[in-house]
């Protein structure tokens, strides 16, 4: 599914390859896009690391290992990950935080710069509404990336995270060019 084979440095001059991560202790979504100098977005790959049905510690290890394989295959230039939200159930929040930690270690071990975004920021940047539901996110991601069908919810959230980062990176770039940085 790679758009073009070239070295990481050559791609940086042309495109920014971004991986977005939607962490979860049962399913961790990932989505990879490329953004060019004009801010045009192109889908590269997406999927879910489905670790359900395993003991918890095995799931954490699997998230790290499987995400490391995705990173080695697609070689993104930067990463974006959803921040943990406050949950009503403390046990669920702790498990989510540990899954997110496993994903962060894989990203940092790959020497990627990592940006963190709240769910509200991600939905606003990708859908235009901070309280959009899962179906709205899936539909907008499909439309923005010209996909044939809606991606699975966790992968759509990860793609939306990458889209959010692309928009933020483009805005930062404009501010730097304008001398406001």
Backbone bond lengths (Angstrom), bond angles and torsions (degrees), N, CA, C in turn:
res aa  C-N    CA-C-N  psi(-1)  N-CA   C-N-CA  omega(-1)  CA-C   N-CA-C  phi
1 X - - - 1.433 - - 1.520 112.72 -
2 X 1.305 118.61 0.93 1.456 121.85 -179.83 1.504 110.62 -64.59
3 X 1.320 115.86 140.49 1.456 119.70 -176.29 1.526 112.56 -76.11
4 X 1.319 117.18 -37.51 1.455 119.89 178.29 1.526 108.87 -162.27
5 X 1.324 117.17 135.82 1.459 118.44 178.35 1.524 110.17 -80.07
6 X 1.315 117.01 122.68 1.457 120.56 173.53 1.517 107.92 -163.30
7 X 1.317 115.87 166.56 1.454 119.86 -177.78 1.517 110.77 -70.70
8 X 1.316 114.88 160.34 1.466 120.49 -179.56 1.521 110.82 -60.11
9 X 1.321 118.34 -42.75 1.464 121.11 -179.18 1.520 111.88 -67.24
10 X 1.321 117.36 -39.34 1.470 119.96 178.47 1.523 110.13 -65.57
11 X 1.341 117.40 -38.17 1.461 120.82 179.08 1.513 111.82 -65.11
12 X 1.349 117.49 -34.64 1.455 120.30 -178.68 1.522 111.98 -60.51
13 X 1.331 117.23 -33.97 1.457 120.27 178.98 1.526 111.12 -70.71
14 X 1.324 117.32 -26.09 1.460 122.17 -175.08 1.521 110.93 -103.55
15 X 1.315 116.70 -50.43 1.454 123.09 -170.82 1.517 111.11 -136.60
16 X 1.308 114.47 157.78 1.451 120.86 169.98 1.518 106.41 -112.24
17 X 1.324 116.44 119.24 1.464 121.09 178.66 1.524 108.13 -95.55
18 X 1.318 115.03 122.27 1.469 122.38 -173.31 1.520 109.55 -119.62
19 X 1.330 115.74 133.76 1.461 120.26 170.12 1.523 107.81 -106.89
20 X 1.310 115.59 130.84 1.457 122.24 173.86 1.517 108.76 -106.66
21 X 1.316 116.09 142.20 1.464 121.42 -177.69 1.530 109.51 -125.42
22 X 1.332 116.01 129.08 1.461 122.96 171.07 1.523 106.09 -111.01
23 X 1.339 117.34 95.92 1.463 119.53 -173.13 1.522 112.59 -72.37
24 X 1.310 114.76 146.02 1.460 121.71 176.04 1.507 109.34 -158.98
25 X 1.328 116.72 149.64 1.463 119.48 -178.22 1.523 112.79 -81.89
26 X 1.351 117.36 -11.30 1.465 121.18 174.77 1.530 111.23 -109.48
27 X 1.331 115.88 -40.74 1.464 122.70 178.34 1.516 108.45 -139.38
28 X 1.306 116.55 125.79 1.457 122.04 174.63 1.520 106.87 -110.49
29 X 1.328 115.29 118.08 1.457 119.91 179.54 1.519 111.03 -85.88
30 X 1.332 115.50 146.62 1.460 120.08 172.22 1.528 107.98 -134.66
31 X 1.306 114.59 149.95 1.454 120.77 177.81 1.517 109.04 -147.23
32 X 1.307 116.17 133.97 1.466 121.10 -177.37 1.520 108.55 -121.57
33 X 1.329 114.36 127.93 1.461 120.92 178.04 1.523 108.84 -131.55
34 X 1.320 115.25 167.30 1.451 121.33 170.44 1.515 107.64 -122.52
35 X 1.328 115.41 142.94 1.452 122.52 178.11 1.518 107.21 -125.25
36 X 1.346 116.49 128.00 1.459 118.67 -179.57 1.529 110.46 -92.25
37 X 1.309 116.43 -178.69 1.464 121.95 -176.37 1.525 112.33 -60.57
38 X 1.315 117.73 -25.75 1.468 121.51 179.05 1.524 112.14 -87.88
39 X 1.337 117.17 -4.61 1.458 120.40 -178.96 1.517 113.34 89.32
40 X 1.329 117.44 6.92 1.470 120.70 176.45 1.523 108.95 -69.37
41 X 1.323 115.71 137.26 1.458 121.20 -177.28 1.522 111.13 -106.17
42 X 1.326 114.97 142.24 1.461 120.97 176.82 1.520 108.96 -135.15
43 X 1.323 115.44 132.49 1.461 121.94 177.42 1.526 109.55 -72.43
44 X 1.326 115.96 136.84 1.469 121.37 174.95 1.526 109.57 -111.36
45 X 1.326 116.80 -54.00 1.473 120.60 -177.98 1.523 109.05 -165.53
46 X 1.315 115.40 160.90 1.454 120.45 172.43 1.524 108.68 -157.94
47 X 1.321 115.00 162.14 1.453 119.47 177.87 1.510 111.23 176.71
48 X 1.318 115.32 -174.95 1.459 122.45 178.76 1.520 109.50 -130.36
49 X 1.295 114.81 137.22 1.456 121.07 171.70 1.528 105.02 -91.16
50 X 1.312 116.26 100.58 1.467 121.37 -175.90 1.522 108.56 -91.85
51 X 1.327 115.47 105.36 1.461 120.45 -177.07 1.529 112.27 -111.38
52 X 1.325 116.93 10.09 1.469 121.44 -179.86 1.526 110.18 -61.50
53 X 1.312 115.44 153.04 1.460 120.90 176.78 1.515 114.29 87.52
54 X 1.316 117.18 2.55 1.466 121.11 178.14 1.528 108.59 -111.77
55 X 1.324 117.17 158.97 1.467 118.52 172.53 1.538 109.73 -59.27
56 X 1.328 116.54 150.92 1.463 121.24 -171.80 1.533 113.24 -53.60
57 X 1.312 118.63 -49.16 1.475 119.99 -177.65 1.530 111.70 -63.73
58 X 1.310 117.60 -34.48 1.470 120.08 175.14 1.522 110.70 -65.61
59 X 1.324 117.30 -36.16 1.467 120.61 178.05 1.524 110.44 -63.50
60 X 1.334 116.79 -42.83 1.472 120.65 179.96 1.527 109.95 -62.47
61 X 1.313 117.32 -45.08 1.466 120.92 178.13 1.515 111.96 -63.53
62 X 1.328 116.72 -39.75 1.467 121.05 179.74 1.525 111.25 -65.59
63 X 1.329 117.23 -40.02 1.472 119.78 177.37 1.526 109.81 -58.58
64 X 1.310 116.46 -47.84 1.470 120.79 178.86 1.527 111.76 -59.73
65 X 1.335 117.02 -51.22 1.472 120.88 -176.01 1.531 112.18 -65.91
66 X 1.334 116.59 -46.53 1.465 119.74 -177.02 1.530 111.47 -68.51
67 X 1.329 117.30 -38.35 1.460 119.33 176.75 1.526 110.30 -67.27
68 X 1.312 117.50 -37.09 1.476 120.60 176.30 1.528 110.73 -59.97
69 X 1.329 117.44 -37.86 1.471 120.80 177.19 1.525 111.43 -66.38
70 X 1.329 116.89 -41.48 1.475 120.99 177.53 1.528 109.41 -61.16
71 X 1.319 117.15 -43.88 1.463 121.47 -179.82 1.525 111.22 -63.05
72 X 1.328 116.87 -41.02 1.463 120.71 179.16 1.524 111.10 -66.34
73 X 1.324 117.35 -36.17 1.464 120.84 -178.73 1.527 112.62 -73.31
74 X 1.330 117.57 -44.22 1.468 120.44 -171.94 1.526 114.52 -101.32
75 X 1.321 117.50 -13.92 1.461 123.67 174.09 1.540 114.07 45.49
76 X 1.329 116.99 62.53 1.463 119.06 177.64 1.527 111.48 -67.45
77 X 1.327 115.69 161.50 1.461 122.19 179.70 1.521 111.88 -92.17
78 X 1.330 116.23 -25.87 1.456 122.00 -177.02 1.519 108.97 -154.81
79 X 1.329 115.64 166.12 1.466 120.23 -176.43 1.521 110.88 -136.15
80 X 1.321 113.99 151.43 1.463 122.25 174.03 1.518 107.29 -133.03
81 X 1.310 115.74 140.20 1.462 120.45 -178.29 1.522 109.20 -138.16
82 X 1.319 114.87 144.47 1.458 119.88 178.73 1.524 109.82 -74.27
83 X 1.325 115.49 136.35 1.459 120.87 176.31 1.527 109.55 -73.61
84 X 1.322 115.67 153.17 1.457 120.65 177.35 1.516 108.11 -72.77
85 X 1.313 115.53 134.97 1.459 121.19 176.35 1.523 108.85 -94.63
86 X 1.290 116.48 163.18 1.462 120.42 176.66 1.531 108.78 -77.58
87 X 1.294 116.10 122.24 1.465 121.15 -179.38 1.531 109.93 -104.00
88 X 1.318 115.20 156.90 1.463 120.03 176.55 1.514 110.85 -71.78
89 X 1.310 116.82 -31.38 1.458 122.32 -177.84 1.532 108.43 -98.03
90 X 1.315 116.78 111.96 1.469 121.64 -176.93 1.523 112.06 -62.07
91 X 1.332 117.71 -38.63 1.465 121.02 -179.96 1.530 110.86 -62.52
92 X 1.338 116.87 -43.44 1.473 120.71 177.90 1.520 111.11 -63.33
93 X 1.339 116.88 -41.27 1.460 120.76 179.75 1.530 111.17 -63.74
94 X 1.333 116.44 -39.75 1.469 119.84 178.42 1.529 111.43 -65.19
95 X 1.323 116.51 -43.27 1.466 120.10 178.85 1.519 110.93 -64.21
96 X 1.323 116.69 -41.79 1.458 120.56 177.80 1.525 110.37 -62.29
97 X 1.324 116.26 -42.36 1.464 119.95 178.62 1.521 112.54 -61.99
98 X 1.324 116.71 -37.19 1.460 120.06 178.72 1.531 111.46 -71.09
99 X 1.317 117.10 -37.34 1.470 120.60 176.07 1.527 109.67 -64.83
100 X 1.320 116.27 -42.39 1.465 121.47 177.76 1.533 110.01 -62.01
101 X 1.341 116.08 -39.82 1.463 120.40 177.93 1.516 112.21 -61.77
102 X 1.332 116.90 -40.83 1.468 120.41 178.01 1.529 110.29 -62.73
103 X 1.337 116.06 -41.53 1.466 119.93 178.28 1.530 110.61 -65.53
104 X 1.334 116.85 -42.22 1.469 120.25 179.37 1.526 111.72 -62.09
105 X 1.316 117.47 -40.80 1.467 120.26 178.69 1.531 110.16 -61.55
106 X 1.327 117.77 -42.45 1.473 120.46 178.29 1.527 110.10 -62.25
107 X 1.333 117.51 -42.45 1.470 120.99 179.82 1.519 111.41 -65.67
108 X 1.321 116.38 -43.89 1.463 120.02 -179.13 1.525 111.79 -69.78
109 X 1.335 116.68 -36.16 1.464 119.81 177.43 1.527 111.05 -64.83
110 X 1.323 117.11 -28.64 1.467 121.81 176.81 1.533 110.96 -82.12
111 X 1.325 116.59 4.44 1.466 123.38 177.58 1.527 112.99 61.78
112 X 1.332 115.95 35.47 1.465 120.29 179.61 1.518 110.79 -92.99
113 X 1.329 117.12 139.24 1.458 118.39 168.43 1.522 107.84 -67.91
114 X 1.324 117.47 137.20 1.460 122.24 -175.44 1.523 109.53 -122.25
115 X 1.321 115.57 131.16 1.466 121.95 173.26 1.522 107.78 -114.73
116 X 1.321 116.00 145.68 1.454 121.57 -179.44 1.526 109.57 -114.83
117 X 1.334 115.99 138.88 1.455 121.81 -179.20 1.519 109.52 -133.56
118 X 1.321 115.78 145.91 1.463 120.08 175.29 1.525 108.72 -77.58
119 X 1.325 115.82 162.18 1.469 120.16 176.70 1.522 110.18 -59.77
120 X 1.320 117.51 -37.02 1.464 121.74 178.78 1.530 111.13 -62.49
121 X 1.340 117.17 -45.65 1.469 121.05 178.34 1.526 110.78 -61.82
122 X 1.330 116.63 -42.57 1.466 121.18 -177.46 1.528 110.22 -64.35
123 X 1.313 116.66 -46.17 1.465 119.95 -178.94 1.524 111.48 -67.27
124 X 1.324 117.58 -39.26 1.464 119.95 178.59 1.524 110.93 -63.81
125 X 1.331 117.05 -42.15 1.457 120.77 -177.33 1.524 112.87 -72.30
126 X 1.316 117.05 -31.30 1.465 119.35 -175.65 1.523 113.64 -99.73
127 X 1.326 117.84 -32.22 1.464 121.54 -176.88 1.527 111.47 -109.93
128 X 1.332 116.25 -30.96 1.457 120.31 -176.69 1.507 112.76 99.23
129 X 1.322 117.08 -5.95 1.465 122.38 179.49 1.522 108.43 -133.52
130 X 1.320 116.58 124.31 1.457 121.18 -176.24 1.517 115.22 -68.54
131 X 1.315 116.75 -17.90 1.465 119.24 -179.46 1.528 111.53 -114.23
132 X 1.330 116.02 32.38 1.468 121.17 178.60 1.523 109.81 -65.32
133 X 1.335 116.04 148.59 1.453 119.21 177.54 1.530 110.34 -88.35
134 X 1.335 115.13 173.30 1.475 121.15 -176.15 1.526 112.14 -55.99
135 X 1.327 117.21 -42.23 1.468 120.87 -177.86 1.527 111.58 -64.86
136 X 1.337 116.72 -37.90 1.458 120.01 177.52 1.525 111.22 -65.19
137 X 1.321 116.12 -41.50 1.468 120.08 178.26 1.529 109.49 -62.90
138 X 1.326 116.81 -46.51 1.463 120.31 179.73 1.529 111.23 -59.10
139 X 1.308 117.44 -45.67 1.474 121.18 -178.45 1.519 111.95 -65.18
140 X 1.330 116.69 -43.50 1.466 119.08 -178.51 1.524 111.62 -68.92
141 X 1.316 117.30 -39.08 1.468 120.36 176.62 1.530 109.40 -61.37
142 X 1.310 115.83 -44.05 1.472 120.10 177.76 1.528 110.54 -57.51
143 X 1.327 116.47 -45.99 1.462 121.01 -178.16 1.531 111.37 -67.71
144 X 1.335 117.82 -46.44 1.469 121.52 -177.58 1.528 112.67 -63.73
145 X 1.330 116.47 -34.32 1.469 120.60 -175.66 1.532 112.79 -103.05
146 X 1.331 117.03 5.89 1.471 122.64 176.94 1.528 111.77 55.85
147 X 1.342 115.96 46.96 1.465 121.15 178.87 1.524 110.03 -87.07
148 X 1.328 116.90 154.26 1.462 122.22 179.94 1.523 112.90 -71.66
149 X 1.337 116.69 -30.07 1.457 120.52 -179.28 1.523 109.12 -147.58
150 X 1.323 115.49 165.60 1.460 120.09 178.23 1.524 109.87 -65.82
151 X 1.327 117.13 132.58 1.461 118.97 174.41 1.527 110.54 -71.22
152 X 1.321 117.35 158.92 1.457 122.42 175.15 1.530 107.63 -54.99
153 X 1.312 118.62 150.82 1.470 123.37 -171.01 1.529 113.65 -55.05
154 X 1.331 118.09 -45.77 1.464 119.82 -178.33 1.527 111.36 -67.57
155 X 1.318 117.24 -37.96 1.462 120.81 177.00 1.529 110.54 -69.36
156 X 1.332 117.41 -37.76 1.469 120.92 177.22 1.525 110.27 -62.81
157 X 1.331 116.92 -41.91 1.467 119.92 177.68 1.525 111.04 -62.91
158 X 1.329 117.21 -38.44 1.461 120.89 178.42 1.531 110.92 -67.70
159 X 1.332 116.96 -42.58 1.462 120.12 176.16 1.529 110.51 -62.41
160 X 1.332 117.10 -39.75 1.465 121.00 177.61 1.530 110.57 -62.66
161 X 1.312 117.17 -36.82 1.463 122.03 176.91 1.534 110.02 -63.49
162 X 1.322 116.85 -43.33 1.471 120.86 177.75 1.527 110.78 -65.39
163 X 1.329 117.33 -39.20 1.470 121.62 177.59 1.521 109.80 -63.34
164 X 1.316 116.99 -43.68 1.462 121.97 177.02 1.521 109.99 -56.36
165 X 1.319 116.51 -46.38 1.469 120.09 -179.33 1.528 110.98 -65.21
166 X 1.311 117.57 -39.03 1.465 120.46 178.14 1.528 110.47 -60.63
167 X 1.329 116.97 -43.93 1.465 120.79 178.74 1.527 111.32 -64.62
168 X 1.332 117.01 -43.90 1.459 120.62 179.48 1.531 111.18 -65.21
169 X 1.332 116.67 -41.42 1.464 120.47 179.59 1.529 110.69 -63.81
170 X 1.313 116.34 -40.62 1.468 121.17 178.46 1.530 111.02 -63.77
171 X 1.315 116.85 -41.36 1.460 120.72 178.02 1.526 111.01 -64.79
172 X 1.341 116.82 -44.04 1.471 120.13 176.93 1.520 111.06 -60.05
173 X 1.338 116.11 -40.19 1.461 120.55 179.31 1.532 110.39 -62.37
174 X 1.315 117.16 -43.13 1.471 120.76 178.85 1.523 111.22 -63.09
175 X 1.327 116.91 -41.20 1.460 120.56 178.75 1.527 110.33 -63.71
176 X 1.329 117.51 -39.41 1.473 120.37 179.26 1.528 110.39 -65.44
177 X 1.325 116.88 -43.60 1.461 121.02 178.90 1.535 110.53 -61.75
178 X 1.337 115.92 -37.52 1.460 120.74 -178.96 1.534 112.26 -79.10
179 X 1.335 117.35 -5.21 1.453 121.27 177.68 1.517 114.86 82.61
180 X 1.325 117.56 22.00 1.459 121.37 -179.54 1.506 113.47 -97.68
181 X 1.324 118.09 -0.61 1.461 119.37 -175.62 1.509 112.20 -87.19
